[in-house]
């Protein structure tokens, strides 16, 4: 199989946590992967291309798309996993906080998704997956998150809008809305207090999100869906 016969996924925020889990999972499925993060090491796997850069900067989107096409010749799936979460009281947010969160969560999504869909249209199909959060649906006074709700709520709305706009042209757009997800960077103790937010009584694992995204990938009749992987939070309020 030549490089250009592979299906190709772009994963932002691909250096750790959910992003790293997605890179590994798509490789296990036989896909080539373009992984992006502000800091990311080159991969020894010839079917993993790493592209360093901040997705809030237009030049990063240009490089991601350009290098993906140059190496693999196609783009089948884009996973907008990169995100910034800053929890503060509303009146404590600074202009810098606003610029950072909006830059990554919305501007980065907009620029990269626009470029990716342009290429998908040339092939007559593709899939975009956005990562949002259950805090969009159920605010929590213990976790003040207006900037997250503003931006990730925008992603949820854009998911539905894009799904309808491009349904007739073979491009699906879905989202995953996680609860609190434990990553290898933090120990179990740091998540014990957060477990009570979930009716299932525990924090989620990276594998829970990865499995949900692979489910969407393999479900060609699903588009415009916001899949809640949140331990029952969406149902428990």
PAVO-393336 format. One record per residue: residue number from 0; residue in three letters; y, z, x of N, C-alpha, C in turn. Coordinates in Angstrom, 2 decimals. Each point is the difference from the previous one (the first is absolute). Last residue first. Example, Ala and Ser with C-alpha at 12.3 -4.5 7.8 and 13.67 -1.06 7.14 Angstrom:
1/ser/-2.25/7.08/12.85/1.19/0.06/0.82/1.09/0.73/-0.77 $
0/ala/-5.72/-0.07/0.29/1.19/0.00/-0.89/1.20/0.00/0.90 $
//
This chain:
236/unk/15.68/35.05/-29.21/1.33/0.46/-0.37/0.30/-0.45/-1.42 $
235/unk/-3.99/-1.10/2.69/0.08/1.44/-0.18/1.36/0.53/-0.33 $
234/unk/-1.44/-4.60/1.12/-0.57/0.39/-1.29/0.26/1.46/-0.33 $
233/unk/1.42/-1.90/4.13/0.61/-0.83/-1.03/-0.49/0.39/-1.39 $
232/unk/-1.83/2.15/3.91/1.37/0.40/-0.29/0.59/-0.79/-1.17 $
231/unk/-4.55/-0.24/2.27/0.23/0.31/-1.41/1.42/0.39/-0.35 $
230/unk/-1.58/-1.41/4.44/-0.74/1.20/-0.41/0.23/0.44/-1.42 $
229/unk/1.71/-4.09/2.21/0.81/1.21/0.13/-0.70/1.26/-0.51 $
228/unk/0.41/-5.41/0.18/-1.08/0.67/0.74/0.59/1.34/0.41 $
227/unk/1.32/-4.33/-3.49/0.28/1.37/0.42/-1.25/0.60/0.66 $
226/unk/2.03/-5.18/-0.82/-1.22/0.80/0.02/0.30/1.39/0.56 $
225/unk/2.58/-4.26/-2.39/0.35/1.11/0.89/-1.16/0.98/-0.08 $
224/unk/0.43/-5.61/-1.17/-0.55/1.35/-0.19/0.60/0.96/1.02 $
223/unk/0.44/-4.97/-0.59/1.02/0.81/-0.66/-0.42/1.44/-0.22 $
222/unk/-4.00/-3.30/0.45/1.32/-0.18/0.59/1.02/0.78/-0.82 $
221/unk/-5.68/-1.33/0.34/0.96/1.11/-0.09/1.28/-0.40/0.71 $
220/unk/-4.15/-2.56/-0.19/0.59/0.00/-1.34/1.00/1.14/-0.18 $
219/unk/-2.68/-0.80/4.05/0.94/-1.11/-0.21/0.64/-0.05/-1.38 $
218/unk/-2.24/3.56/3.51/0.09/-0.07/-1.47/1.00/-1.08/-0.40 $
217/unk/-1.03/1.82/4.51/-1.21/-0.67/-0.49/0.00/-0.18/-1.52 $
216/unk/3.56/2.23/2.32/-0.19/-1.25/0.73/-1.14/-0.82/-0.59 $
215/unk/0.85/4.36/-1.60/0.97/-0.96/-0.50/-0.17/-1.37/0.66 $
214/unk/-2.68/3.47/1.62/-0.37/-0.31/-1.38/0.95/-1.03/-0.59 $
213/unk/1.02/1.72/4.20/-1.09/-0.98/0.09/-0.50/-0.37/-1.39 $
212/unk/3.18/3.37/0.24/0.61/-1.28/0.35/-1.06/-1.08/0.14 $
211/unk/-1.44/4.42/-0.80/0.73/-0.52/-1.15/0.62/-1.36/0.27 $
210/unk/-2.15/2.33/3.51/-0.98/-0.50/-0.97/0.69/-0.58/-1.23 $
209/unk/2.71/2.08/3.25/-0.58/-1.24/0.53/-0.98/-0.60/-1.01 $
208/unk/1.79/4.22/-0.95/1.01/-1.05/-0.17/-0.56/-1.34/0.46 $
207/unk/-2.71/3.79/0.60/0.23/-0.19/-1.43/0.98/-1.15/-0.25 $
206/unk/-0.91/1.46/4.44/-1.03/-0.88/-0.55/0.17/-0.23/-1.50 $
205/unk/2.77/3.11/2.33/0.36/-1.38/0.30/-1.00/-0.97/-0.63 $
204/unk/0.32/4.62/-2.46/-0.32/-0.44/1.36/0.44/-1.45/0.18 $
203/unk/1.79/4.33/-3.44/-0.78/-1.21/0.19/-0.23/-0.30/1.46 $
202/unk/0.58/5.05/-2.13/0.79/-1.16/0.41/-0.93/-1.20/0.15 $
201/unk/-1.22/3.90/-3.53/0.01/-0.29/1.42/0.96/-1.14/0.28 $
200/unk/-1.21/1.71/-4.47/0.02/1.18/0.85/-0.07/-0.25/1.49 $
199/unk/0.24/-2.73/-4.35/-1.29/0.07/0.70/-0.04/1.11/1.04 $
198/unk/4.05/-0.93/-2.44/-1.03/0.59/-0.86/-1.37/0.07/0.65 $
197/unk/4.59/0.08/2.82/-0.96/-0.96/-0.51/-1.01/0.70/-0.90 $
196/unk/3.45/2.27/2.43/0.73/-1.03/-0.74/-0.94/-0.97/-0.71 $
195/unk/-1.44/3.52/3.01/0.17/0.43/-1.39/0.82/-1.00/-0.82 $
194/unk/-0.75/-0.45/4.77/-1.17/-0.37/-0.80/0.19/0.33/-1.47 $
193/unk/3.03/1.08/3.69/0.28/-1.19/-0.79/-1.15/-0.39/-0.91 $
192/unk/-0.24/3.65/3.11/0.99/0.34/-1.03/0.29/-1.18/-0.91 $
191/unk/-2.96/-0.63/3.69/-0.57/0.93/-0.98/0.97/0.31/-1.13 $
190/unk/0.64/-2.76/4.10/-0.13/-0.64/-1.31/-0.51/0.96/-1.07 $
189/unk/0.56/1.05/4.72/1.32/-0.45/-0.44/-0.05/-0.62/-1.39 $
188/unk/-3.99/1.44/2.25/0.83/1.13/-0.42/1.34/-0.44/-0.57 $
187/unk/-3.17/-3.09/2.02/-0.27/0.34/-1.39/0.94/1.09/-0.50 $
186/unk/1.84/-2.97/4.07/-1.21/0.74/-0.32/-0.11/0.35/-1.47 $
185/unk/2.48/-4.39/2.40/0.27/1.36/-0.46/-1.32/0.66/-0.42 $
184/unk/0.22/-4.52/1.58/1.06/0.60/0.81/0.24/1.46/-0.35 $
183/unk/-3.10/-3.12/-2.27/-0.54/0.68/1.19/1.06/0.70/0.86 $
182/unk/0.83/-0.53/-5.31/-0.22/-0.93/1.11/-0.52/0.77/1.21 $
181/unk/0.46/0.51/-5.76/-0.17/0.65/1.31/-0.29/-1.06/1.05 $
180/unk/2.77/-0.30/-4.82/-1.14/-0.51/0.76/-0.03/0.67/1.38 $
179/unk/2.18/0.49/-5.36/0.09/0.47/1.38/-1.27/-0.41/0.74 $
178/unk/0.76/-3.15/-3.85/0.45/1.38/0.01/0.18/0.43/1.45 $
177/unk/0.43/-5.30/-1.48/-0.78/1.15/0.48/0.60/1.34/-0.41 $
176/unk/-0.04/-5.31/-1.66/0.87/1.17/-0.09/-0.78/1.24/0.43 $
175/unk/-0.04/-5.78/0.46/-0.79/1.23/0.01/0.98/1.16/0.06 $
174/unk/0.26/-5.56/-1.71/0.50/1.16/0.75/-1.02/1.13/-0.08 $
173/unk/0.51/-5.92/-0.52/-0.43/1.30/-0.51/0.62/1.11/0.83 $
172/unk/-0.15/-5.74/-1.02/0.81/1.08/0.58/-0.40/1.30/-0.68 $
171/unk/-1.75/-5.63/0.83/-0.09/1.29/-0.68/0.86/1.02/0.72 $
170/unk/-0.26/-5.67/-0.44/0.34/1.15/0.84/-0.03/1.27/-0.85 $
169/unk/-0.65/-4.71/-1.51/-1.11/0.50/0.78/0.28/1.19/0.88 $
168/unk/2.79/-2.45/-3.33/-0.08/-0.71/1.27/-0.99/0.64/0.96 $
167/unk/1.23/1.66/-4.41/-0.45/-1.37/-0.23/-0.16/-0.80/1.28 $
166/unk/1.69/4.52/0.09/-1.38/-0.02/-0.52/-0.53/-1.42/-0.15 $
165/unk/4.49/1.83/1.53/-0.86/-0.85/0.81/-1.44/-0.10/-0.51 $
164/unk/3.59/2.56/-2.20/0.68/-1.20/0.51/-0.98/-0.96/0.67 $
163/unk/-1.47/4.29/-1.49/0.20/-0.94/-1.10/0.63/-1.30/0.49 $
162/unk/-0.61/3.46/3.11/-1.32/-0.38/-0.52/0.13/-1.03/-1.11 $
161/unk/3.89/2.01/1.83/-0.55/-1.06/0.84/-1.35/-0.48/-0.51 $
160/unk/2.01/3.66/-2.25/0.81/-1.20/-0.14/-0.55/-1.17/0.81 $
159/unk/-2.02/4.30/0.36/-0.26/-0.61/-1.32/0.76/-1.31/-0.16 $
158/unk/0.79/2.43/3.94/-1.41/-0.41/-0.06/-0.29/-0.71/-1.30 $
157/unk/4.17/2.07/0.64/-0.08/-1.32/0.63/-1.43/-0.52/-0.02 $
156/unk/0.79/4.38/-1.53/0.58/-0.97/-0.93/-0.11/-1.41/0.56 $
155/unk/-1.41/3.49/2.77/-0.89/-0.08/-1.16/0.51/-1.03/-1.01 $
154/unk/2.69/0.96/3.76/-1.19/-0.77/0.36/-0.96/-0.15/-1.18 $
153/unk/3.79/2.74/-0.52/0.38/-1.40/0.07/-1.18/-0.89/0.35 $
152/unk/-0.55/4.59/0.21/0.05/-0.43/-1.40/0.41/-1.45/-0.11 $
151/unk/0.14/1.95/4.18/-1.38/-0.28/-0.38/-0.11/-0.36/-1.48 $
150/unk/4.31/1.16/1.64/-0.53/-1.17/0.70/-1.43/-0.34/-0.42 $
149/unk/2.29/3.77/-1.93/0.88/-1.16/-0.13/-0.64/-1.25/0.60 $
148/unk/-2.13/4.16/0.55/-0.15/-0.50/-1.36/0.85/-1.25/-0.23 $
147/unk/0.41/2.20/4.14/-1.34/-0.57/-0.13/-0.19/-0.60/-1.39 $
146/unk/3.95/2.30/0.82/0.00/-1.27/0.71/-1.37/-0.67/-0.04 $
145/unk/0.49/4.31/-2.00/0.74/-1.03/-0.72/-0.03/-1.34/0.73 $
144/unk/-2.42/4.65/0.28/-0.32/-1.31/0.60/0.74/-1.14/-0.69 $
143/unk/-1.62/5.73/0.47/1.14/-0.86/-0.36/-0.09/-1.33/0.73 $
142/unk/-3.49/3.81/-1.26/0.03/-1.10/0.98/1.16/-0.93/-0.39 $
141/unk/-0.87/3.78/-2.58/-0.37/0.56/1.30/0.02/-1.06/1.10 $
140/unk/0.80/-1.04/-4.61/1.14/0.72/0.54/-0.30/0.63/1.36 $
139/unk/-2.04/-4.53/-2.21/-0.43/1.37/0.27/1.15/0.74/0.68 $
138/unk/-1.31/-4.85/-3.21/0.84/0.72/0.96/-0.47/1.44/0.12 $
137/unk/-2.50/-4.52/-1.60/0.09/1.42/-0.33/0.76/0.73/1.10 $
136/unk/-0.49/-4.75/0.14/-0.33/0.22/-1.41/0.19/1.46/-0.43 $
135/unk/0.77/-1.40/4.51/0.81/-0.90/-0.82/-0.20/0.31/-1.48 $
134/unk/-2.64/2.08/3.33/1.28/0.68/-0.22/0.96/-0.87/-0.82 $
133/unk/-4.24/-1.58/1.62/-0.02/0.60/-1.33/1.26/0.80/-0.28 $
132/unk/-0.05/-4.31/3.35/-0.39/1.42/-0.02/0.05/0.53/-1.42 $
131/unk/-0.58/-5.02/3.02/1.04/0.81/-0.62/-0.45/1.46/0.02 $
130/unk/-1.20/-5.09/2.40/-0.35/1.42/-0.08/1.18/0.76/-0.58 $
129/unk/-1.91/-5.40/-0.45/1.08/0.92/0.36/-0.47/1.44/-0.14 $
128/unk/-2.13/-5.33/0.63/-0.25/1.38/-0.45/1.13/0.88/0.52 $
127/unk/-1.38/-5.61/-0.92/0.93/0.99/0.56/-0.36/1.35/-0.59 $
126/unk/-2.35/-5.28/0.64/-0.03/1.34/-0.60/1.00/0.89/0.74 $
125/unk/-1.39/-5.73/-0.98/0.20/1.13/0.91/0.03/1.30/-0.78 $
124/unk/0.22/-6.04/-0.37/-0.53/1.31/-0.39/0.27/1.05/1.04 $
123/unk/1.02/-4.82/0.38/-0.42/0.08/-1.40/-0.62/1.32/-0.39 $
122/unk/2.13/-1.78/4.21/-1.46/-0.01/-0.04/-0.53/0.12/-1.44 $
121/unk/4.67/0.12/0.94/-0.45/-1.23/0.64/-1.53/-0.13/-0.06 $
120/unk/2.14/3.95/-1.52/0.19/-1.10/-0.94/-0.49/-1.32/0.58 $
119/unk/0.11/3.88/2.70/-1.12/0.00/-0.94/0.10/-1.15/-0.99 $
118/unk/3.56/0.77/3.04/-1.16/-0.60/0.66/-1.21/-0.05/-0.94 $
117/unk/3.90/2.05/-1.60/0.34/-1.38/0.31/-1.19/-0.71/0.65 $
116/unk/-0.27/4.61/-0.70/-0.27/-0.77/-1.21/0.35/-1.47/0.20 $
115/unk/1.02/2.98/3.53/-1.45/-0.15/-0.18/-0.33/-0.84/-1.22 $
114/unk/4.54/1.11/0.91/-0.52/-0.92/1.01/-1.49/-0.26/-0.22 $
113/unk/2.04/3.20/-2.75/0.59/-1.32/-0.27/-0.55/-1.04/0.96 $
112/unk/-1.13/4.48/0.74/-0.72/-0.55/-1.15/0.52/-1.38/-0.36 $
111/unk/2.18/2.44/3.43/-1.32/-0.43/0.42/-0.77/-0.64/-1.15 $
110/unk/4.38/1.75/-0.85/0.04/-1.06/1.01/-1.38/-0.54/0.32 $
109/unk/0.40/3.70/-3.01/0.60/-1.22/-0.54/-0.09/-1.15/1.00 $
108/unk/-1.46/4.39/1.31/-0.87/-0.62/-1.01/0.54/-1.35/-0.43 $
107/unk/2.74/2.53/2.78/-1.15/-0.52/0.72/-0.99/-0.68/-0.92 $
106/unk/3.66/2.18/-1.97/0.43/-1.20/0.73/-1.16/-0.61/0.77 $
105/unk/-0.96/4.05/-2.38/0.42/-1.11/-0.86/0.36/-1.26/0.78 $
104/unk/-1.66/4.05/2.17/-0.74/-0.06/-1.27/0.37/-1.18/-0.88 $
103/unk/2.21/0.85/4.32/-1.44/-0.21/0.15/-0.66/-0.27/-1.35 $
102/unk/4.70/0.80/0.00/-0.29/-1.06/0.97/-1.48/-0.30/0.12 $
101/unk/1.63/3.65/-2.63/0.16/-1.29/-0.67/-0.37/-1.14/0.94 $
100/unk/-0.07/4.29/1.86/-1.02/-0.11/-1.05/0.09/-1.35/-0.71 $
99/unk/3.25/0.98/3.36/-1.35/-0.02/0.56/-1.05/-0.25/-1.08 $
98/unk/4.57/0.55/-1.22/-0.21/-1.27/0.70/-1.41/-0.11/0.53 $
97/unk/1.28/4.07/-2.02/-0.04/-1.08/-0.98/-0.31/-1.33/0.68 $
96/unk/0.71/3.75/2.73/-1.26/0.11/-0.74/-0.16/-1.16/-0.96 $
95/unk/4.10/0.32/2.22/-1.06/-0.43/0.89/-1.37/0.07/-0.65 $
94/unk/3.75/1.68/-2.23/0.04/-1.47/-0.02/-1.08/-0.56/0.91 $
93/unk/-1.13/4.77/-1.90/1.12/-0.60/0.74/-0.03/-1.52/-0.15 $
92/unk/-1.88/4.58/-3.03/-0.28/-1.30/0.63/1.25/-0.55/0.66 $
91/unk/-0.21/4.06/-2.68/-0.11/0.13/1.47/-0.31/-1.32/0.69 $
90/unk/0.31/0.77/-4.83/1.32/0.09/0.59/-0.03/0.16/1.52 $
89/unk/-4.10/-0.19/-2.55/0.76/-1.23/-0.18/1.33/0.04/0.73 $
88/unk/-4.04/2.81/1.94/0.79/0.10/-1.22/0.92/-1.22/-0.08 $
87/unk/-4.26/-0.96/2.80/1.19/0.86/0.07/0.56/0.17/-1.41 $
86/unk/-4.07/-2.75/3.04/0.13/0.92/-1.12/1.18/0.94/0.24 $
85/unk/-1.96/-5.07/1.62/0.88/1.10/0.42/0.23/0.87/-1.22 $
84/unk/-3.27/-4.39/1.81/0.16/1.07/-1.00/0.86/1.10/0.60 $
83/unk/-1.56/-5.60/0.78/0.70/1.18/0.50/0.15/0.98/-1.15 $
82/unk/-3.46/-4.54/1.42/0.88/0.73/-0.91/0.60/1.21/0.66 $
81/unk/-3.75/-4.62/0.29/1.03/0.76/0.71/0.92/0.68/-1.01 $
80/unk/-3.47/-3.09/-1.35/-0.38/1.40/0.15/1.07/0.84/0.68 $
79/unk/-1.11/-4.86/-2.35/1.25/0.69/0.36/-0.26/1.49/0.03 $
78/unk/-3.16/-4.53/0.46/-0.01/1.38/-0.48/1.25/0.69/0.54 $
77/unk/-2.02/-5.31/-0.92/1.02/0.84/0.63/-0.10/1.38/-0.61 $
76/unk/-3.35/-4.75/0.47/0.38/1.27/-0.63/1.08/0.68/0.84 $
75/unk/-1.46/-4.43/1.10/-0.66/0.16/-1.29/0.44/1.25/-0.76 $
74/unk/1.57/-3.75/4.07/0.22/1.38/-0.46/-0.59/0.10/-1.39 $
73/unk/-0.41/-3.48/4.78/0.04/0.25/-1.44/0.33/1.47/-0.26 $
72/unk/-0.69/-2.03/4.46/0.24/-1.17/-0.82/0.13/0.23/-1.49 $
71/unk/-0.70/2.76/4.40/-1.09/-0.15/-0.97/0.20/-1.15/-1.00 $
70/unk/3.09/1.06/3.79/-1.32/0.45/0.44/-1.11/-0.42/-0.96 $
69/unk/4.56/-1.05/-1.01/-0.31/-0.60/1.29/-1.41/0.37/0.47 $
68/unk/1.74/1.92/-3.97/-0.31/-1.41/-0.18/-0.39/-0.66/1.31 $
67/unk/1.39/4.49/0.13/-1.22/-0.10/-0.80/-0.43/-1.46/-0.16 $
66/unk/4.10/0.92/2.08/-1.13/0.25/0.89/-1.33/-0.04/-0.75 $
65/unk/4.03/-0.59/-2.49/-0.14/-1.05/1.00/-1.21/0.20/0.89 $
64/unk/1.15/3.33/-3.20/-0.47/-1.22/-0.64/-0.26/-1.08/1.04 $
63/unk/1.78/4.02/1.62/-1.30/0.25/-0.64/-0.57/-1.28/-0.61 $
62/unk/4.39/-0.07/1.82/-1.03/0.02/1.02/-1.38/0.20/-0.60 $
61/unk/3.73/0.17/-2.88/-0.13/-1.34/0.56/-1.13/-0.06/1.02 $
60/unk/1.17/4.18/-1.76/-0.69/-0.83/-1.00/-0.22/-1.41/0.53 $
59/unk/2.55/2.83/2.67/-1.40/0.44/-0.01/-0.80/-0.80/-1.01 $
58/unk/4.70/-0.61/0.33/-0.71/-0.64/1.12/-1.47/0.40/0.03 $
57/unk/3.09/2.00/-3.15/-0.48/-1.35/-0.35/-0.80/-0.67/1.11 $
56/unk/0.20/5.36/-0.78/0.78/-1.01/0.71/-0.56/-1.39/-0.29 $
55/unk/-2.02/4.03/-1.60/1.31/-0.09/-0.64/0.88/-1.05/0.65 $
54/unk/-4.40/1.23/1.60/-0.01/-0.97/-1.10/1.34/-0.10/-0.73 $
53/unk/-1.12/1.13/5.25/0.44/0.71/-1.19/0.11/-0.99/-1.15 $
52/unk/-3.39/-0.50/4.47/1.34/-0.21/-0.54/0.23/0.77/-1.28 $
51/unk/-4.31/-2.35/3.20/0.84/1.20/0.01/1.37/-0.33/-0.60 $
50/unk/-5.13/-2.03/-0.45/1.39/-0.43/0.09/0.88/1.23/-0.13 $
49/unk/-5.57/-1.69/0.91/0.98/1.07/-0.24/1.40/-0.53/0.27 $
48/unk/-5.15/-2.04/-1.37/1.26/-0.28/0.67/0.97/1.12/-0.34 $
47/unk/-5.56/-0.95/-0.15/1.06/0.91/-0.40/1.22/-0.30/0.86 $
46/unk/-4.14/-2.22/0.66/0.34/-0.27/-1.39/0.94/1.05/-0.59 $
45/unk/-1.81/0.19/4.49/0.77/-1.25/-0.10/0.39/-0.36/-1.43 $
44/unk/-0.72/4.91/2.30/-0.69/-0.87/-0.94/0.81/-1.29/-0.15 $
43/unk/1.57/3.71/2.51/-0.98/-0.75/0.77/-0.81/-0.95/-0.87 $
42/unk/5.23/1.74/-0.89/-1.41/0.22/-0.30/-0.89/-0.83/0.92 $
41/unk/5.26/2.31/0.52/-0.81/-1.21/-0.13/-1.46/0.35/-0.25 $
40/unk/3.60/3.59/-1.58/-0.58/-0.53/1.23/-0.71/-1.32/-0.26 $
39/unk/4.41/2.38/-2.45/-1.41/-0.30/-0.19/-0.54/-0.65/1.26 $
38/unk/4.70/2.05/-2.71/-0.69/0.10/1.29/-1.48/-0.19/-0.26 $
37/unk/2.68/-0.89/-3.56/1.10/0.07/0.97/-0.52/0.17/1.41 $
36/unk/-3.19/-2.57/-3.25/0.59/1.33/-0.01/1.16/0.00/0.98 $
35/unk/-4.25/-3.50/-2.28/1.38/0.25/0.43/0.32/1.48/-0.05 $
34/unk/-4.35/-3.97/0.01/0.42/1.39/-0.22/1.38/0.23/0.60 $
33/unk/-3.65/-4.00/-1.78/1.25/0.13/0.75/0.55/1.38/-0.34 $
32/unk/-5.23/-2.30/-0.32/1.06/0.90/-0.44/1.20/-0.08/0.95 $
31/unk/-4.97/-2.67/-1.95/0.92/0.24/1.12/1.17/0.81/-0.54 $
30/unk/-4.98/0.26/-2.29/1.34/-0.57/0.01/0.62/0.15/1.38 $
29/unk/-4.38/1.69/-1.67/0.02/-1.29/0.66/1.35/-0.70/0.02 $
28/unk/-1.40/4.52/-1.55/-0.24/-1.02/-1.02/0.03/-1.41/0.60 $
27/unk/0.99/3.77/2.63/-1.40/0.13/-0.39/-0.38/-1.03/-1.06 $
26/unk/4.49/0.27/1.33/-0.81/-0.59/1.07/-1.49/0.09/-0.35 $
25/unk/3.03/2.09/-2.87/0.05/-1.45/-0.16/-0.77/-0.70/1.12 $
24/unk/0.33/4.69/0.25/-0.79/-0.41/-1.17/0.02/-1.51/-0.19 $
23/unk/2.63/2.04/3.47/-1.44/0.09/0.28/-0.83/-0.52/-1.17 $
22/unk/4.65/0.22/-0.61/-0.31/-0.97/1.06/-1.50/-0.01/0.27 $
21/unk/1.61/3.26/-2.94/-0.05/-1.32/-0.60/-0.33/-1.08/1.02 $
20/unk/0.64/4.45/1.44/-1.22/-0.10/-0.79/-0.16/-1.37/-0.64 $
19/unk/3.98/0.99/2.28/-1.09/-0.19/0.95/-1.34/-0.12/-0.72 $
18/unk/3.73/0.98/-2.69/0.11/-1.33/0.60/-1.12/-0.29/0.97 $
17/unk/0.42/4.33/-1.94/-0.50/-0.99/-0.96/0.02/-1.40/0.62 $
16/unk/0.67/3.28/3.77/-0.16/0.40/-1.39/-0.60/-1.10/-0.87 $
15/unk/2.32/-1.89/4.32/-0.63/1.30/-0.24/-0.20/0.23/-1.49 $
14/unk/1.87/-4.08/1.89/-0.43/0.65/1.23/-0.74/1.31/-0.21 $
13/unk/2.30/-3.47/-3.10/-1.42/-0.14/0.30/-0.52/0.75/1.20 $
12/unk/4.19/-1.18/-3.00/-0.36/1.40/0.23/-1.44/0.11/0.43 $
11/unk/0.39/-4.38/-2.31/1.10/0.70/0.65/-0.33/1.49/0.08 $
10/unk/-3.08/-4.64/-0.36/0.10/1.41/-0.38/1.18/0.61/0.74 $
9/unk/-2.44/-5.09/-1.45/1.07/0.67/0.73/0.10/1.42/-0.53 $
8/unk/-4.25/-3.80/0.01/0.81/1.03/-0.66/1.07/0.49/0.96 $
7/unk/-3.64/-4.50/-0.71/0.93/0.75/0.84/0.81/0.97/-0.86 $
6/unk/-4.95/-3.25/0.35/1.09/0.48/-0.85/0.83/0.97/0.84 $
5/unk/-2.74/-3.80/2.58/0.09/1.37/-0.47/1.00/0.12/-1.13 $
4/unk/-0.67/-4.00/2.54/-0.89/0.13/-1.15/-0.01/1.42/-0.57 $
3/unk/2.37/-1.43/3.99/0.71/-0.42/-1.20/-0.90/-0.03/-1.23 $
2/unk/-1.63/1.15/4.44/1.03/0.95/-0.40/0.59/-0.36/-1.36 $
1/unk/-4.86/-1.85/0.64/1.21/-0.04/0.79/1.01/1.02/-0.51 $
0/unk/-5.57/-0.05/-0.09/1.20/0.00/-0.86/1.24/0.00/0.89 $
//
